[in-house]
Amino acid sequence: MYDQTPDIIERVRTPRGDIQLQKRDSHYEIISNGTFLMATYNGESERLLVSAALKNTKAPRHVLIGGLGVGFSLAEALRHKQVARVTVIEIEEAIIQWNRTHLATISNHALTDARTNLIQADLLDWMNTATDRFDVICLDIDNGPDWTVTNSNADLYQANTLRSLVELLSVNGVLAFWSAHSSKDFVHKLKKYFAEVQEIPVPQEKGEPDYIYLAKAPFSSMLT
């Protein structure tokens, strides 16, 4: 599968560079500025990003997902009956359109679910005006804290953003990050704001594991 030359379905120029949807055999891949971003080969880690967070909080009703991707995380959130609403923030119009067309069956047409609230925006900008509180926040915006495809996404893993994310959490809320690599520095950073932090490796068929970072029980000083 990995050696087959892909068929390019669409390439779009955005303010952040080029983004491309391609198909290799029966699977889709999304490429950003020439760097592999995501694919439909195996969504285990994207699903675990959501399911692990849901299991670690009580009565999760409202979920925030940063990054639509190929729809795996959104589909997983909607699979849980206790979830009443899923707000998805996605910056790229092309990714939204691909999820409505080529990728729609991957997520079981999740964008048409009445519980889905899709917002096209930069997550970092959107947080400045957000007023809702979320029981679970799951972020899969880039490849992780130590290697971002888009330079501005590095701000997602910084102290001021972590403080803003804490403010968006409801009581007993859980914050989760997806990463393509292990990052001990990011674990240490999260532990400055949360009493409980977990790093969960997700083995892959080829290459290094993906990682899920779960953070809960923010220190009381973060809530003032």
SVG drawing of the C-alpha trace seen along z (x, -y; Angstrom):
<svg xmlns="http://www.w3.org/2000/svg" viewBox="-30 -37 41 41">
<polyline fill="none" stroke="black" stroke-width="0.4" points="0.0,0.0 2.7,-2.5 4.8,-1.9 2.0,-2.5 2.0,-5.9 -1.0,-7.9 -3.6,-9.5 -4.0,-13.2 -7.6,-14.1 -7.3,-17.8 -4.6,-20.3 -5.6,-23.6 -3.6,-26.7 -4.4,-28.2 -2.9,-31.0 -0.9,-28.3 0.4,-26.7 -0.7,-23.8 -3.0,-21.1 -3.6,-18.0 -6.0,-15.0 -4.7,-11.9 -5.8,-8.3 -3.5,-5.3 -5.3,-2.0 -8.6,-2.3 -7.3,-4.8 -7.1,-8.5 -4.2,-10.7 -4.0,-14.4 -0.7,-16.1 0.2,-19.6 3.1,-21.5 4.6,-18.2 4.4,-16.7 2.1,-13.7 -0.6,-14.9 -3.2,-12.1 -4.8,-9.1 -7.6,-6.6 -5.3,-3.5 -5.9,-3.2 -7.8,-5.6 -7.1,-3.8 -5.2,-6.7 -7.6,-9.3 -10.5,-7.3 -8.6,-6.7 -8.0,-10.4 -11.7,-10.8 -12.7,-7.5 -10.0,-7.7 -11.0,-11.3 -14.6,-10.3 -13.8,-7.4 -11.9,-9.8 -14.7,-12.2 -18.2,-12.0 -21.3,-12.6 -19.5,-14.0 -22.2,-15.9 -20.4,-18.5 -17.2,-17.7 -14.8,-20.1 -12.7,-18.6 -9.9,-20.7 -9.1,-19.4 -11.6,-17.6 -9.0,-15.4 -10.6,-12.5 -13.5,-12.4 -12.3,-9.5 -12.4,-11.5 -15.8,-13.1 -17.3,-9.8 -16.0,-8.3 -17.5,-11.1 -20.9,-10.7 -20.8,-6.9 -21.2,-7.6 -24.9,-8.1 -24.2,-10.3 -22.6,-12.9 -25.3,-15.5 -23.2,-18.0 -19.8,-17.9 -18.3,-21.2 -15.6,-20.8 -13.1,-23.6 -11.4,-23.2 -9.5,-26.0 -9.3,-24.5 -12.3,-24.8 -10.9,-22.1 -10.8,-19.5 -14.4,-20.3 -15.5,-19.9 -13.6,-16.6 -15.3,-15.3 -18.6,-16.1 -17.7,-14.3 -14.8,-11.9 -14.4,-11.1 -18.1,-11.2 -18.4,-7.4 -15.2,-7.2 -17.0,-9.0 -20.5,-7.5 -21.5,-11.0 -20.8,-12.5 -21.1,-16.1 -24.8,-15.5 -25.5,-14.4 -27.7,-16.8 -25.3,-16.8 -22.4,-18.2 -21.6,-21.9 -18.9,-22.6 -17.1,-25.9 -14.5,-27.0 -11.9,-28.9 -8.4,-29.0 -8.7,-27.3 -6.3,-29.7 -8.3,-32.7 -11.7,-31.1 -10.7,-30.4 -10.4,-34.2 -14.2,-34.6 -15.5,-31.2 -18.0,-31.2 -19.1,-27.6 -17.6,-25.1 -16.7,-21.6 -16.6,-18.3 -14.0,-17.0 -11.5,-18.8 -9.6,-16.8 -7.0,-18.4 -5.5,-17.0 -4.4,-20.1 -0.9,-19.2 1.7,-16.4 2.5,-17.3 4.3,-19.7 7.8,-19.0 7.1,-19.0 4.4,-21.2 3.7,-21.3 2.4,-24.9 4.7,-27.1 1.8,-29.0 0.5,-25.8 3.4,-25.7 1.5,-28.2 -1.1,-25.5 1.3,-23.8 2.4,-26.9 1.6,-28.0 -0.9,-30.8 -2.9,-28.4 -3.0,-25.7 -4.4,-28.3 -7.0,-29.3 -8.0,-25.6 -8.3,-25.1 -10.8,-28.0 -12.9,-26.2 -13.1,-23.0 -16.2,-22.2 -15.8,-20.8 -14.2,-17.4 -13.4,-18.1 -10.5,-16.4 -8.1,-17.8 -6.5,-15.4 -3.8,-16.0 -2.8,-13.7 0.9,-13.5 2.9,-11.6 5.8,-11.5 6.5,-11.2 7.4,-14.4 8.6,-14.3 8.9,-18.1 5.2,-18.4 4.4,-16.0 6.3,-18.2 4.6,-21.3 1.1,-19.7 2.0,-18.7 2.5,-22.4 -1.3,-22.9 -2.9,-19.5 -2.6,-17.1 -3.1,-14.0 -1.3,-13.6 -1.1,-10.4 1.0,-9.5 -0.6,-6.7 1.4,-5.1 -0.6,-3.7 1.4,-1.1 1.4,-1.4 1.8,1.3 4.9,-0.5 7.1,-3.0 6.9,-4.6 3.8,-4.7 1.4,-7.6 0.7,-9.2 -2.3,-10.4 -1.8,-12.9 -4.6,-13.1 -4.7,-15.9 -7.3,-16.3 -7.8,-17.9 -6.3,-21.3 -4.8,-23.0 -7.1,-25.4 -4.7,-28.3 -5.5,-27.8 -9.2,-28.3 -9.0,-31.8"/>
</svg>
